[in-house]
């Protein structure tokens, strides 16, 4: 019973932590406007913490994916669990790459 509560927490905490991380990162609406990009880049602590929090969220996304995979496997849908785990891992990696590339462009 206690283990199920932790699995539910992983699944619920992932979107909350990811949202907090993304909302912490300074918004640059137009990267071709150098003034906006410089203004956002000057907020280095906020930029760092937003990406750090988002990184923690990606760790929780893998825990959530493993919990979902475990649940589906226990219900006789192991193939669906493996497919969803693969898609979540690939999606998290691509999104992390996108957040990292956000500051480069």
C-alpha positions as CSV (number, residue, x, y, z in Angstrom):
1,X,0.0,0.0,0.0
2,X,2.8,2.4,0.9
3,X,4.6,1.6,-2.3
4,X,1.5,2.5,-4.3
5,X,1.4,5.9,-2.7
6,X,5.0,6.6,-3.7
7,X,4.3,5.6,-7.3
8,X,1.3,7.9,-7.4
9,X,3.4,10.8,-5.9
10,X,6.0,10.3,-8.7
11,X,3.4,10.5,-11.3
12,X,1.8,13.6,-9.7
13,X,5.0,15.4,-8.9
14,X,6.5,15.3,-12.4
15,X,4.2,17.8,-14.1
16,X,4.2,20.1,-11.0
17,X,8.0,20.2,-10.8
18,X,8.4,20.6,-14.6
19,X,5.9,23.5,-14.6
20,X,7.8,25.2,-11.8
21,X,11.0,24.8,-13.6
22,X,9.7,26.1,-16.9
23,X,8.0,29.1,-15.3
24,X,11.2,30.0,-13.5
25,X,13.2,30.2,-16.8
26,X,13.1,33.8,-18.2
27,X,10.8,34.1,-21.2
28,X,12.3,35.4,-24.5
29,X,9.5,35.9,-26.9
30,X,11.7,36.8,-29.9
31,X,15.3,35.7,-30.1
32,X,15.9,37.9,-33.1
33,X,15.4,40.9,-30.8
34,X,18.8,41.1,-29.1
35,X,17.6,43.4,-26.3
36,X,15.1,40.8,-25.1
37,X,17.7,38.0,-25.3
38,X,20.2,40.1,-23.3
39,X,17.7,41.0,-20.7
40,X,16.8,37.4,-20.2
41,X,20.5,36.3,-20.2
42,X,21.2,38.9,-17.5
43,X,19.0,36.9,-15.1
44,X,21.6,34.1,-14.7
45,X,20.4,32.8,-11.4
46,X,16.9,32.5,-12.6
47,X,18.1,30.8,-15.8
48,X,20.2,28.3,-13.9
49,X,17.6,27.4,-11.3
50,X,14.9,27.0,-13.9
51,X,17.0,24.5,-15.8
52,X,18.1,22.8,-12.6
53,X,14.5,22.4,-11.5
54,X,13.5,21.1,-15.0
55,X,16.3,18.6,-14.8
56,X,15.0,17.3,-11.5
57,X,11.6,17.0,-13.2
58,X,13.0,14.9,-16.0
59,X,14.3,12.5,-13.3
60,X,10.8,12.3,-11.9
61,X,9.4,11.7,-15.4
62,X,11.5,8.5,-15.6
63,X,10.3,7.4,-12.2
64,X,6.7,8.1,-13.2
65,X,7.2,6.2,-16.5
66,X,8.6,3.2,-14.6
67,X,5.6,3.4,-12.2
68,X,3.2,3.5,-15.2
69,X,5.1,0.6,-16.8
70,X,4.9,-1.5,-13.6
71,X,1.2,-0.8,-13.3
72,X,0.5,-1.8,-16.9
73,X,2.7,-4.9,-16.6
74,X,0.7,-6.0,-13.5
75,X,-2.5,-5.6,-15.5
76,X,-1.3,-7.8,-18.3
77,X,-0.4,-5.0,-20.7
78,X,3.4,-5.3,-20.6
79,X,3.8,-4.3,-24.3
80,X,1.9,-1.1,-23.7
81,X,4.0,-0.3,-20.7
82,X,7.2,-0.8,-22.6
83,X,6.1,1.4,-25.5
84,X,4.9,4.2,-23.1
85,X,8.2,4.0,-21.2
86,X,10.2,4.3,-24.4
87,X,8.1,7.3,-25.6
88,X,8.4,9.1,-22.3
89,X,12.1,8.6,-22.1
90,X,12.6,9.8,-25.7
91,X,10.2,12.8,-25.1
92,X,12.0,13.8,-21.9
93,X,15.4,13.6,-23.6
94,X,14.1,15.7,-26.5
95,X,12.5,18.3,-24.2
96,X,15.7,18.5,-22.1
97,X,17.6,19.1,-25.3
98,X,15.2,21.8,-26.3
99,X,15.5,23.6,-23.0
100,X,19.3,23.5,-23.3
101,X,19.2,24.8,-26.8
102,X,16.9,27.6,-25.7
103,X,19.9,29.5,-24.3
104,X,22.2,28.8,-27.2
105,X,20.0,30.2,-30.0
